[in-house]
Amino acid sequence: MLKVITDLTQTSDDLHRRWFADENLNLYIWQDASHAITQFQISYQLNDDDLVLTWNDNIGLSSHQVDSGSDDPARAKASPVLVKSSKANIDYVRKLFEESGQKLEHDLYEFIFRKLPT
């Protein structure tokens, strides 16, 4: 079950960030002053790939893979970055979220679940 992570630095005066995690996924949420969700990210692993689904109120849903940098031992490791990916498995994410998100606030759970297409 997703549990709230309280050790989270707030970096924006405009948006409040929240973080929930369990062994299957991480959920990051950005909310405005009225508590409306403006963006969320769900990160998960599938076939040894680190993947991220992002939804925001301007663009909608997008899928990314974490590029962790060069595996060449002769080069310095770069910072991980998100790159567009078609590897998302929405059905898998819906199942994970359905199982892990049951203890989230009902409105929060329903909002995110509705944004994950069937």
ABEGO torsion letter per residue (X at the ends): XBBBBABBBBABAABBBBBBBBAABBBBBBBBAAGBBABBBBBBBBGGBBBBBBBBAAAEBBBBBBBAEBABAABBBBBBBBBBBAABBAAAAAAAAAAAAAABBAAAAAAAAAABBX
